[in-house]
Amino acid sequence: MVFAWRECGLVFGSLASKRPAQSSLGTYSVRIISGNLRGRQLSVPKGRGVRPTSDQVKESLFSIIASNIVQTSVLDLFAGTGNLGIEALSRDAAHAVFVEKVPAHFQALQSNLAKCSLEEKSDAYCGDANTLLRVLQRRYKHFDLIFLDPPYRHTKMLSDVLIQIASRKLLAQHGRLIIEHAQIFSPPERIKDALVLDNSRRFGDTSLSFYLADNA
């Protein structure tokens, strides 16, 4: 099921029957690393400021959480063209929700989900992450895995989203939240007594920070 919020110039509701428009700037591809969609190529629009997670970082990330993926519910915020959420679905996550604000990226996300025959295992929302978190809490309550991969320069926006996720308790009791971020962002040890930093890994200029639900 595909939804759109007003930021994309569309009315909120089902768009599953509408064919996504194609970007006039062309595309390149990133690949699914493992699982039942291994080797499948995902389309990424050129010249639109998309920064897909590199194969090295993605492979390390999914190696760390390998035992925590099967039959999980996934939230991929700042999803871009769906790289992380689709990788999780390929590795037998039960369902994924994608949120992407940029219309061109969202169109590529729709196309990638259709190409991988994942429409029945996913919901996609076009809109602002902060605005949509209230909607997601009402519809889904919480998630087992949450991926956050915002533009690196938007550290204030990332902090605001983390506070909202913590306040709304969107991470399930034994879930994991993973942030891909630049070195300039310092992940807080605790967020609103709901999330606690478990560990961080560095890959050149990129870091991954892993949070757990704080059940203390």
QUIJO-V600972 format. One record per pair of residues at least 4 apart in sequence whose C-alpha atoms are under 7 Angstrom apart, sorted by sequence separation. I is the first residue (numbers start at 1). J is the second residue. If there is no record, write none. Layout:
BEGIN
I	J
I	J
END
This chain:
BEGIN
4	8
6	10
34	38
53	57
54	58
55	59
56	60
57	61
58	62
59	63
60	64
61	65
62	66
65	69
82	86
83	87
84	88
85	89
86	90
87	91
88	92
89	93
102	106
103	107
104	108
105	109
106	110
107	111
108	112
109	113
110	114
111	115
112	116
113	117
114	118
118	122
128	132
129	133
132	136
133	137
134	138
135	139
136	140
137	141
150	154
154	158
155	159
156	160
157	161
158	162
159	163
160	164
161	165
162	166
163	167
164	168
165	169
166	170
171	175
181	185
191	195
202	206
203	207
5	10
6	11
32	37
33	38
53	58
88	93
89	94
101	106
113	118
114	119
127	132
136	141
137	142
165	170
190	195
191	196
202	207
4	10
5	11
6	12
32	38
33	39
89	95
100	106
113	119
190	196
201	207
202	208
4	11
5	12
32	39
189	196
190	197
200	207
201	208
4	12
31	39
32	40
76	84
150	158
189	197
200	208
201	209
3	12
4	13
31	40
32	41
76	85
200	209
3	13
31	41
199	209
200	210
3	14
30	41
31	42
74	85
85	96
199	210
2	14
3	15
29	41
30	42
198	210
1	14
2	15
29	42
30	43
197	210
198	211
2	16
29	43
197	211
198	212
1	16
28	43
29	44
196	211
197	212
27	43
28	44
195	211
196	212
27	44
28	45
195	212
196	213
27	45
28	46
195	213
196	214
26	45
27	46
69	88
79	98
194	213
195	214
25	45
26	46
73	93
79	99
80	100
106	126
194	214
25	46
70	91
71	92
72	93
73	94
74	95
75	96
76	97
77	98
78	99
79	100
193	214
23	45
25	47
69	91
70	92
71	93
72	94
73	95
74	96
75	97
76	98
77	99
78	100
183	205
69	92
70	93
71	94
72	95
73	96
74	97
75	98
76	99
77	100
182	205
183	206
69	93
70	94
81	105
182	206
183	207
80	105
81	106
96	121
97	122
98	123
99	124
100	125
101	126
166	191
167	192
169	194
181	206
182	207
80	106
95	121
96	122
97	123
98	124
99	125
100	126
101	127
166	192
180	206
181	207
81	108
82	109
94	121
95	122
96	123
97	124
98	125
99	126
100	127
101	128
142	169
143	170
144	171
180	207
181	208
81	109
99	127
142	170
143	171
144	172
163	191
166	194
180	208
80	109
141	170
142	171
143	172
152	181
163	192
166	195
179	208
180	209
50	80
99	129
142	172
145	175
146	176
147	177
148	178
149	179
152	182
155	185
178	208
179	209
52	83
130	161
137	168
144	175
145	176
146	177
147	178
148	179
149	180
178	209
179	210
144	176
145	177
146	178
147	179
148	180
149	181
178	210
137	170
177	210
178	211
176	210
177	211
176	211
177	212
176	212
44	81
175	212
175	213
174	213
173	213
172	213
171	213
77	129
37	90
36	90
32	87
35	90
36	91
34	90
35	91
34	91
45	105
45	108
44	108
43	108
75	143
43	112
74	143
42	112
73	143
74	144
75	145
76	146
77	147
78	148
73	144
74	145
75	146
76	147
77	148
78	149
72	144
73	145
74	146
75	147
76	148
77	149
78	150
72	145
23	104
21	107
20	107
20	110
20	111
8	103
1	119
8	126
8	127
5	125
7	127
1	122
2	123
3	124
4	125
5	126
6	127
1	123
2	124
3	125
4	126
5	127
1	124
2	125
3	126
4	127
57	203
END
